[in-house]
């Protein structure tokens, strides 16, 4: 994250006033890693039958249908899967950290869990750029 973005995030945090009844819950959430938060969101979506990304999913489905009508077996979204870290594990962890905006520990956990999808439903150009970055760091990567 750039310094400017970090300052924006700090400013946003300063503006949000958490009601007393949610204060302890918000404090617990702030301590969680990005991966834990993603898992929590999935659990809450299943538990309550809702989706935080419903408008995006609908828009994506409509765009997907239009793309299918236009013809083509060409895929527009890819999953970037880390197959192995190779000999330069530290460089690969750094690259994963940069690509996913994850913390160092989360990036290390992703690399240790290889083969692992590190980014899902990414545009073709972005996926190819991620693959190039990871391969330059020494990783073996596959686009699915």
N, C-alpha and C positions, 0 to 999 in steps of 0.2 A: 504494500500500500504506500502511496506517496504521502509525503508529509501533509500536503494540502487535504487529501482525503481523510487522513487521521484526525486533522483538526476539525473537519466537517462532522465526522462521527462524534467527536468529543462535544461539539456544539449541539448536535442533535440530542445526545444523552443528557446534556445539561438542561435542555428545554422540556424534556419529558418528566412530568410529575407523576410518580407512582402512588396510587391510593394506598393508604395504610393496610387495608385488608389483603393487598397483593404484594406488599413489600418483601416478605420472606420468600415467596415463590419466585419473584423476579431476581432476588439475590442468588437463589439456587441455580436458576437458568443462566445467569451471568457466569457462573463457575464452570459450566459445561463446555465440552469441546464441540466443534462444528459437526463432527460425525455423530456425537451423542444427541445433539439438537435435531439433526436430520432424522435419526431413529425415533426420537420423541414425537416429532411431527407426524411421522408415519403411523405410530401407535395411536395418537389422538385422532387422526383422520379415520382409521379403522374403527376405533371405539365409538366415535360419534357420527360416523357415516358422512363425513364432510371432506372436502378437499380444498386446501389453501390455493391450489393452482387451477381451479375449475375454469375461470375465464380463459386462461392461457391454453388449457387442454382443448376447449371448444374451438378457439381460434386455430389452434394447430391442426385439429381434425378437419376443419373446413379447408384450410390450406392444403392439407394432405390429400383430400378428395380432389381438389382442383389439380394438383400435381399428377394424380393418377389419371385423370381425364386427359391431361396434356400428353400423356403417353409416357412411357419411359420406365425402364427398370432402373433408371439411375436413382441412386439413393441420395437424399439431401441431408440426412442427419446420421451421424456416426457415433459409436461409443469408442472411446479411447481406452484400450486395455493394455496395462503394463504386464508384459509376459515375464520379464526378469530384469533385475537391476544390473546384471553383468558385474564387471570388476570394479566399477566406479560408483559404488553404492552411495557415497556421500554426495557426489555430483547429481545423481538421480534423485535423491531426497530433496536437494535444493531445487531441482527443476520441477518436481511434483509440487513442492511448497509454493513455488511461483505460479504454476499453472492453476492450482486449485484454490489459492488464497488461504490454504489451511495453515495451521500452526506447525511448528517443527515436529512435535511429537506425532500429530495426526499424519503428516507427510511420511514420517518414518514408518508408522504403522501400516500405511498403504503400501509402501515399498516392500516391507517385510511380508505382507500378505499376498504378494504376487504369485500367480497371475491374478490381477484385480483390475476391474474397470475403475478408472480414476475420474472420468468425465463422461456423462451420458448425453445423448442427443445433441451433439455439437455440429454446427454447420461444417460442410466439407472442407472449406478453406482453413477454418480454425482448427479442425481436427488434424489436418495435414501439417499445420504449423506446430501443433503440440507434439505430434509424432516426431517431427524434425528436431525439435528442442530436446526431447527425451533421448532420441537416438544419439544426438551430439554429446549428451551427458554420459552415454554408455549403455543405455537401456535397450531392451528388445521390446518393441511396441507393435500392436496390431490394431487396425481399425475394423470395427465390425458394424 
